[in-house]
Amino acid sequence: MTLKEKWPIIDEEDKKRVMECLEEGRLWRGNGKYIFELEKQFANLHETKYALAVTNGTHALEIALEAAGIGYGDEVLIPAYTFIATATAVLMRNALPIPIEVDADNFCMDPLRIEECITERTKAIIPVHISGHSCDMDPLMEVARKYNLVVIEDCAHSQASKYKNRSLGSIGEFGTFSFQAVKTMTAGEGGMLTMNNEDYWRKAFNFFNCGRQPEGPSYNHVSLSSNYRMSEIQAALLVGQINRVEAQLVERNSKVKYLNSLLQEIEGIIPQGRAEYATHQGYSMYMFRYKKEYFNGLSREDFINELNKAGFPAFRTYPVFFKTKFFENIYQKYSQLDILPNKRDYTKMNFPISNSIADEVIWLPHFFLLSDESELKLFKNSIQSLQIRNGVAG
């Protein structure tokens, strides 16, 4: 199974919209049509007043941090287990990402570990909704309100996902979404920033559109900023997907329930848990822990290679963010951070739960969950065969 064979799903109406843009010369926001339809429909889907279509999910985080006023020496709390973009977006503001331990079952930020990490320099929290599973937002928001912290929901995995029937991306001050190639809505790249506060929307618009104000003349640039605008062609591809994303979410949830029931028969395979408050989970990926001791010590890498050979698109998850090579000698490489009085020694940090997730978890892309049940059963049988071949009784 390849990405091309399963994803993206592009129908004739999607192609028609793209060709319309090309034939009419509508390529950018300045003369766009679908980009404004996309923003309106996406905001409606996620129950927010505003949405800005941007270049990618990482830039959505950077714009949110700028609009929130995060700057030099500020501290932003993020999960220790997250894709590195959550951390680098903070560093792009010359602020420090402060890791928070995650939940061992659902892999999301543990709200009970937040308050112990707050200092006088803490300005924001970025909860990451892993695989569309919501963080426990009520206690998190309670801490944020107590300390007057801005909450930026990283919803890169979470189109149409909900917490207690409330849309992710609408609970904090900002929501940031990704339309990268393997996301549940995609234009290859692209992102969206959601918010409910008009002042935040104006600041975000100013930063993402070359320093312009929403109602101002084209050449009235009032602040240092950049260009983070999505193209009209990307919007033409995305706008139709809004009508499919919820139905696909229902199908993926049904397939996850079936696949979990199959894999519970196999010792050493532990799917990502799901809390009751995660009422709608997008499942941008299917994640499970792999315990090599139940496979006679077969390494995770070799296990993944065997699955790939059998035709299944399995991948190892990302590392704890500060254990990437980028963070080696970070203060020597970036002198503006080296002089911070509150700089942290990441080499001395230890997050055992996050480490175990990074060491054990394997994921399959969401489009695997659009397969029929026979393919899911074949997946389960392949894992059982691997277990038997490695000397473990079936």
CORCOR-V838422 format. One record per pair of residues at least 24 apart in sequence whose C-alpha atoms are under 10 Angstrom apart, sorted by sequence separation. I is the first residue (numbers start at 1). J is the second residue. If there is no record, write none. Layout:
i = <I/I>
j = <J/J>
This chain:
i = <29/61/62/65/66/69/70/71/72/78/79/98/106/107/108/111/112/123/124/125/126/127/128/129/130/131/132/133/134/149/150/151/152/153/154/156/159/160/169/170/171/172/173/205/267/268/322/323/61/64/65/70/71/82/96/97/100/106/108/109/110/111/114/115/118/122/123/124/125/126/127/128/129/130/131/132/133/138/157/158/159/169/170/171/263/268/269/321/322/58/59/61/62/63/66/81/82/95/96/107/108/109/110/111/114/118/122/123/124/125/126/127/128/129/130/131/132/137/138/157/158/159/168/169/170/174/267/268/269/323/58/61/62/65/66/81/82/95/97/98/100/106/107/108/109/110/111/112/113/120/122/123/124/125/126/127/128/129/130/131/132/134/135/136/137/156/157/158/169/173/174/253/256/259/267/268/287/322/57/58/61/62/65/79/80/81/95/97/106/107/108/109/111/112/115/119/122/123/124/125/126/127/128/129/130/132/133/134/135/136/144/156/157/253/260/266/267/286/287/289/57/58/60/61/62/79/80/97/106/110/111/114/115/118/125/126/128/129/132/133/134/252/253/287/288/58/59/62/63/65/79/110/111/114/128/131/132/133/134/141/250/252/253/256/287/320/58/62/78/79/109/111/112/115/118/132/137/141/249/250/252/320/77/103/111/115/129/140/249/250/252/323/102/129/134/135/138/249/252/321/90/129/134/137/246/248/249/252/320/79/133/137/156/248/249/319/320/78/90/132/156/246/319/320/77/155/191/192/245/319/320/321/155/190/191/192/319/320/87/129/154/190/191/318/319/320/77/86/129/153/190/317/318/319/77/86/152/153/189/190/317/318/75/76/86/152/316/317/319/75/152/191/316/317/318/75/190/316/317/318/74/75/76/77/82/83/127/189/190/316/317/74/75/76/77/78/79/82/126/187/188/315/316/317/74/75/76/77/78/79/81/82/83/125/187/315/316/317/73/74/75/76/77/78/79/82/126/127/128/186/187/190/314/315/316/73/74/75/76/77/78/79/81/126/186/187/188/314/315/74/75/76/77/78/126/187/188/313/314/315/186/187/313/314/70/71/131/185/186/187/312/313/70/185/186/312/69/70/185/187/313/314/68/69/179/185/186/313/68/185/312/184/185/65/184/304/65/179/185/300/303/304/184/185/300/65/184/299/300/301/184/300/312/184/312/61/184/312/289/290/312/86/289/291/292/310/311/288/289/290/291/310/289/290/291/312/289/290/77/82/288/289/290/307/310/76/288/289/310/76/77/78/287/288/289/76/287/288/307/76/78/286/287/288/306/307/285/286/287/306/285/286/287/284/285/286/287/307/70/284/285/286/303/306/68/69/283/284/285/286/68/160/283/284/285/286/68/159/283/284/285/286/303/68/282/283/285/303/65/160/161/284/64/65/159/160/283/64/65/159/64/161/295/298/64/160/272/295/298/159/270/271/61/269/270/271/272/295/296/61/269/271/295/296/298/61/269/294/295/296/297/60/61/295/296/61/292/295/296/58/60/294/295/296/57/294/295/57/58/184/294/295/57/183/184/185/293/294/56/57/183/184/183/184/182/183/182/68/68/67/64/65/64/168/256/259/63/64/166/64/163/164/165/166/167/168/46/47/61/63/163/164/165/166/167/168/255/256/263/45/46/60/61/62/163/164/165/166/252/255/256/259/262/263/266/269/45/46/60/61/162/163/164/165/252/254/255/258/262/265/266/45/46/60/61/162/163/164/252/253/254/255/260/263/264/42/59/60/161/162/163/249/252/253/255/259/262/263/266/267/42/57/58/59/60/161/162/163/248/251/252/255/258/259/262/263/266/47/48/57/58/59/161/162/248/251/252/258/262/265/268/46/47/48/50/56/57/58/160/161/162/249/251/256/259/260/263/267/46/47/48/49/56/57/159/160/161/248/249/255/259/263/266/45/46/47/48/54/56/57/158/159/160/161/248/46/47/48/51/54/55/56/57/158/159/161/46/47/50/51/52/53/54/55/56/157/158/159/46/51/54/55/157/158/159/43/48/157/158/43/48/157/267/156/157/266/46/64/265/60/61/63/64/59/60/61/64/68/69/56/57/58/59/60/61/67/68/56/57/58/59/60/67/55/56/57/58/59/60/66/67/69/54/55/56/57/67/68/54/55/56/57/64/67/68/53/54/55/56/64/66/67/53/54/66/67/52/53/54/64/65/67/133/136/138/52/53/63/64/67/133/134/135/137/51/52/53/63/66/67/131/133/134/136/51/52/62/63/66/130/133/135/136/50/51/52/63/64/134/135/50/51/60/63/64/133/134/49/50/51/62/63/133/134/48/49/50/62/132/133/134/47/48/49/50/133/134/46/47/48/49/50/60/132/133/134/43/46/47/48/49/52/59/129/132/133/42/43/50/51/131/132/133/42/43/50/130/131/132/133/42/43/49/52/129/130/131/132/39/43/52/55/129/130/131/132/38/39/51/54/130/131/39/53/54/130/131/52/131/130/66/63/63/63/105/106/107/105/106/107/105/106/107/60/104/105/106/59/104/105/106/59/103/105/55/56/106/8/54/55/56/7/8/54/55/56/7/8/9/53/54/55/7/8/9/10/52/53/54/55/7/8/9/10/52/53/54/3/8/52/53/3/7/8/53/55/8/107/53/54/106/184/53/183/184/182/183/184/105/182/183/182/35/38/35/35/36/38/39/42/34/35/38/42/45/34/35/37/38/41/45/30/32/33/34/35/36/37/38/40/41/29/32/33/34/35/38/39/42/28/29/30/31/32/34/35/38/41/45/28/29/30/33/34/35/37/38/41/27/28/29/32/33/34/35/36/38/27/28/29/32/34/35/38/26/27/28/34/26/27/28/29/34/25/26/27/28/27/27/157/22/21/22/21/20/18/19/18/21/17/18/20/18/19/17/18/17/18/16/17/15/16/99/121/14/15/17/99/13/14/17/99/119/13/14/97/98/14/97/11/14/10/13/14/10/11/10/11/10/9/131/88/83/84/87/131/9/82/83/84/86/87/131/81/82/83/84/85/81/82/83/84/81/82/83/84/88/80/81/82/84/88/80/81/82/84/94/79/80/81/96/79/80/84/94/95/78/80/84/94/96/95/98/109/91/94/96/97/98/107/108/96/97/99/107/95/96/98/104/105/101/102/104/99/101/102/103/104/107/99/100/101/102/103/107/99/101/102/104/105/101/102/104/100/101/103/107/102/73/72/73/72/73/74/73/75/72/73/74/75/73/80/73/80/81/80/81/82/80/81/80/81/79/80/81/81/82/81/80/1/1/2/1/2/3/1/2/1/7/9/7/8/6/7/6/7/3/5/6/7/3/6/2/3/6/1/2/1>
j = <53/85/86/89/90/93/94/95/96/102/103/122/130/131/132/135/136/147/148/149/150/151/152/153/154/155/156/157/158/173/174/175/176/177/178/180/183/184/193/194/195/196/197/229/291/292/346/347/86/89/90/95/96/107/121/122/125/131/133/134/135/136/139/140/143/147/148/149/150/151/152/153/154/155/156/157/158/163/182/183/184/194/195/196/288/293/294/346/347/84/85/87/88/89/92/107/108/121/122/133/134/135/136/137/140/144/148/149/150/151/152/153/154/155/156/157/158/163/164/183/184/185/194/195/196/200/293/294/295/349/85/88/89/92/93/108/109/122/124/125/127/133/134/135/136/137/138/139/140/147/149/150/151/152/153/154/155/156/157/158/159/161/162/163/164/183/184/185/196/200/201/280/283/286/294/295/314/349/85/86/89/90/93/107/108/109/123/125/134/135/136/137/139/140/143/147/150/151/152/153/154/155/156/157/158/160/161/162/163/164/172/184/185/281/288/294/295/314/315/317/86/87/89/90/91/108/109/126/135/139/140/143/144/147/154/155/157/158/161/162/163/281/282/316/317/88/89/92/93/95/109/140/141/144/158/161/162/163/164/171/280/282/283/286/317/350/89/93/109/110/140/142/143/146/149/163/168/172/280/281/283/351/109/135/143/147/161/172/281/282/284/355/135/162/167/168/171/282/285/354/124/163/168/171/280/282/283/286/354/114/168/172/191/283/284/354/355/114/126/168/192/282/355/356/114/192/228/229/282/356/357/358/193/228/229/230/357/358/126/168/193/229/230/357/358/359/117/126/169/193/230/357/358/359/118/127/193/194/230/231/358/359/117/118/128/194/358/359/361/118/195/234/359/360/361/119/234/360/361/362/119/120/121/122/127/128/172/234/235/361/362/120/121/122/123/124/125/128/172/233/234/361/362/363/121/122/123/124/125/126/128/129/130/172/234/362/363/364/121/122/123/124/125/126/127/130/174/175/176/234/235/238/362/363/364/122/123/124/125/126/127/128/130/175/235/236/237/363/364/124/125/126/127/128/176/237/238/363/364/365/237/238/364/365/122/123/183/237/238/239/364/365/123/238/239/365/123/124/239/241/367/368/123/124/234/240/241/368/124/241/368/241/242/123/242/362/124/238/244/359/362/363/244/245/360/126/245/360/361/362/246/362/375/248/376/126/249/378/356/357/379/154/357/359/360/378/379/357/358/359/360/379/359/360/361/382/360/361/149/154/360/361/362/379/382/149/361/362/383/150/151/152/361/362/363/151/362/363/382/152/154/362/363/364/382/383/362/363/364/383/363/364/365/363/364/365/366/386/150/364/365/366/383/386/149/150/364/365/366/367/150/242/365/366/367/368/151/242/366/367/368/369/386/152/366/367/369/387/150/245/246/369/150/151/245/246/369/151/152/246/152/249/383/386/153/249/361/384/387/249/360/361/152/360/361/362/363/386/387/153/361/363/387/388/390/154/362/387/388/389/390/154/155/389/390/156/387/390/391/154/156/390/391/392/154/391/392/155/156/282/392/393/156/282/283/284/392/393/156/157/283/284/284/285/284/285/285/173/174/174/173/174/174/278/366/369/174/175/277/176/275/276/277/278/279/280/159/160/174/176/276/277/278/279/280/281/368/369/376/159/160/174/175/176/277/278/279/280/366/369/370/373/376/377/380/383/160/161/175/176/277/278/279/280/367/369/370/373/377/380/381/161/162/176/177/278/279/280/368/369/370/371/376/379/380/159/176/177/278/279/280/366/369/370/372/376/379/380/383/384/160/175/176/177/178/279/280/281/366/369/370/373/376/377/380/381/384/166/167/176/177/178/280/281/367/370/371/377/381/384/387/166/167/168/170/176/177/178/280/281/282/369/371/376/379/380/383/387/167/168/169/170/177/178/280/281/282/369/370/376/380/384/387/167/168/169/170/176/178/179/280/281/282/283/370/169/170/171/174/177/178/179/180/281/282/284/170/171/174/175/176/177/178/179/180/281/282/283/171/176/179/180/282/283/284/169/174/283/284/170/175/284/394/284/285/394/175/193/394/190/191/193/194/190/191/192/195/199/200/188/189/190/191/192/193/199/200/189/190/191/192/193/200/189/190/191/192/193/194/200/201/203/189/190/191/192/202/203/190/191/192/193/200/203/204/190/191/192/193/201/203/204/191/192/204/205/191/192/193/203/204/206/272/275/277/192/193/203/204/207/273/274/275/277/192/193/194/204/207/208/272/274/275/277/193/194/204/205/208/272/275/277/278/193/194/195/206/207/277/278/194/195/204/207/208/277/278/194/195/196/207/208/278/279/194/195/196/208/278/279/280/194/195/196/197/280/281/194/195/196/197/198/208/280/281/282/192/195/196/197/198/201/208/278/281/282/192/193/200/201/281/282/283/193/194/201/281/282/283/284/194/195/201/204/281/282/283/284/192/196/205/208/282/283/284/285/192/193/205/208/284/285/194/208/209/285/286/208/287/287/225/225/226/228/270/271/272/271/272/273/272/273/274/228/272/273/274/228/273/274/275/229/273/275/227/228/278/181/227/228/229/181/182/228/229/230/182/183/184/228/229/230/183/184/185/186/228/229/230/231/184/185/186/187/229/230/231/181/186/230/231/182/186/187/232/234/188/287/234/235/287/365/235/365/366/365/366/367/289/366/367/367/229/232/230/231/232/234/235/238/231/232/235/239/242/232/233/235/236/239/243/229/231/232/233/234/235/236/237/239/240/229/232/233/234/235/238/239/242/229/230/231/232/233/235/236/239/242/246/230/231/232/235/236/237/239/240/243/230/231/232/235/236/237/238/239/241/231/232/233/236/238/239/242/231/232/233/239/232/233/234/235/240/232/233/234/235/235/236/366/232/232/233/233/233/232/233/233/236/233/234/236/235/236/235/236/236/237/236/237/236/237/320/342/236/237/239/321/236/237/240/322/342/237/238/321/322/239/322/237/240/237/240/241/238/240/240/241/241/241/363/321/317/318/321/365/244/317/318/319/321/322/366/317/318/319/320/321/318/319/320/321/319/320/321/322/326/319/320/321/323/327/320/321/322/324/334/320/321/322/337/321/322/326/336/337/321/323/327/337/340/340/343/354/337/340/342/343/344/353/354/343/344/346/354/343/344/346/352/353/350/351/353/349/351/352/353/354/357/350/351/352/353/354/358/351/353/354/356/357/354/355/357/354/355/357/361/357/336/336/337/337/339/340/340/342/340/341/342/343/342/349/343/350/351/351/353/354/353/354/354/355/354/355/356/357/358/358/358/308/310/311/311/312/313/312/313/313/365/367/366/367/366/367/367/368/365/367/368/370/367/370/367/368/371/367/368/368>
